[in-house]
């Protein structure tokens, strides 16, 4: 489905460019999942832009993503101020798990607009995948401030713990646990058979808070209560079981 999403982005961005309106960067995850066909190019784009778009659309149609990527670069060279084209390239790298170029391309967009939420999310995911947790945390923090999205704060809590910023992690967890949306949210962890399974987000948060309390304060009693709380809701939550054994 990704080829249609990117084709849709490119088509929209070129229509926007031809109309001389500012390009709007959309969140990759909210793009249409229909299968749009290549649209005739509007008046106002250059002949080279029209040629490269046709090349891009044809390559996508025939599943030749290397040629499609090359055509997308050509489109960017012809239209360097069109942020939607650059976002399409960042999204291409993100979809193909090429984290380094995804981050570098997203940084180009963020240099122009630090509040570009799509670029921030691609950068955050890329940095985290590369193990650059401090930069990933910065990106997620910016996203949270812009969107107040609880999923961003959830990511922040885990990264804060990994970076040994325990007080910040505990604060993030407490904010999440006080949020009514979190009470019905689900997350995926492996179960006792090492198979992915949905668990309440609160279970993961109690477990994480227990770890933060244990590592930061050395308070085994308080940590045990949190691990027990997680297991009371999900008795097969492997991580809480393992952590509980540490404080017995």
C-alpha positions, -999 to +999 in steps of 0.1 A: +000+000+000+029+023+006+034+030-031+000+045-034+005+067-003+037+081-017+022+086-052-007+104-036+017+127-017+037+135-049+005+141-069-009+164-043+024+183-038+027+190-075-009+202-078-002+225-048+030+237-063+013+245-096-013+266-077+015+285-059+001+276-025+023+265+005+027+228+006+012+211+037+030+183+053+007+156+065+013+128+091+024+097+071+001+075+092-030+095+083-026+094+045-054+079+024-052+042+019-071+042-013-053+036-046-052+069-065-043+068-101-018+092-116-036+125-123-030+147-154-006+175-144-021+210-141-010+239-161+018+258-145+044+231-139+075+229-161+079+204-188+107+187-169+086+185-138+058+169-158+083+144-174+097+134-140+063+130-125+053+107-154+085+088-149+078+085-112+042+073-117+052+047-142+080+033-120+056+030-091+030+013-113+056-012-123+070-016-088+105-003-096+111+017-065+147+025-073+137+043-105+108+059-086+132+072-060+155+086-087+125+104-103+115+118-069+150+132-065+146+148-100+113+163-089+130+178-058+159+192-078+133+209-101+112+221-072+135+226-043+111+247-022+083+221-023+084+206+012+058+179+003+081+164-022+109+162+004+084+147+028+076+121+002+113+111+001+116+110+039+085+088+040+100+065+013+131+060+034+110+055+066+088+029+049+119+010+037+136+012+072+165+032+058+168+052+090+199+073+083+186+089+051+151+092+066+166+112+095+188+134+072+159+142+049+136+150+078+162+173+092+161+193+060+124+198+065+128+207+102+155+233+094+127+251+074+099+244+098+107+230+133+070+224+139+066+200+110+051+171+129+055+145+101+092+152+098+095+152+136+079+117+138+101+103+111+132+117+128+121+104+162+115+069+149+148+070+129+169+081+158+154+055+181+160+028+155+197+039+153+200+039+191+205+076+193+181+079+222+189+114+233+180+128+198+149+105+196+138+119+230+142+155+218+120+148+188+093+130+208+093+159+233+088+184+205+060+162+191+043+160+225+044+197+230+028+203+196+002+175+197-004+166+234-005+130+221-003+104+249+016+080+226+044+105+223+046+108+261+046+070+264+076+068+241+093+096+261+088+077+294+107+047+281+135+067+265+139+088+297+143+055+317+168+042+292+188+075+295+187+071+333+166+103+336+145+085+363+127+115+378+115+126+344+104+091+335+084+088+368+068+122+361+058+112+325+044+079+338+023+096+365+009+120+339+000+091+317-016+071+345-038+101+354-051+104+319-084+087+312-074+079+276-046+057+288-070+035+309-083+019+277-052+021+255-034-011+244+003-019+238+019-050+224+045-071+242+055-107+238+037-132+261+050-163+279+051-181+245+071-152+230+042-143+208+030-107+204+000-099+225-020-068+234-018-056+270-033-026+287-009+003+286-013+008+323+004-026+328+035-015+309+036+018+328+033+002+363+062-022+353+083+007+340+076+028+371+086-001+392+120-003+374+125+034+377+118+034+414+141+004+419+170+017+399+167+053+411+158+049+447+166+013+455+132+010+470+124-027+466+092-026+486+077+002+464+089-015+432+074-048+443+040-031+448+041-017+412+051-051+397+023-068+417-001-042+404+009-049+368+005-087+374-029-083+391-042-069+358-021-091+335-008-122+352+011-134+321+030-101+316+065-115+313+085-084+321+067-078+354+072-114+364+109-112+357+113-079+376+093-092+406+119-120+410+145-093+414+129-079+445+119-110+463 
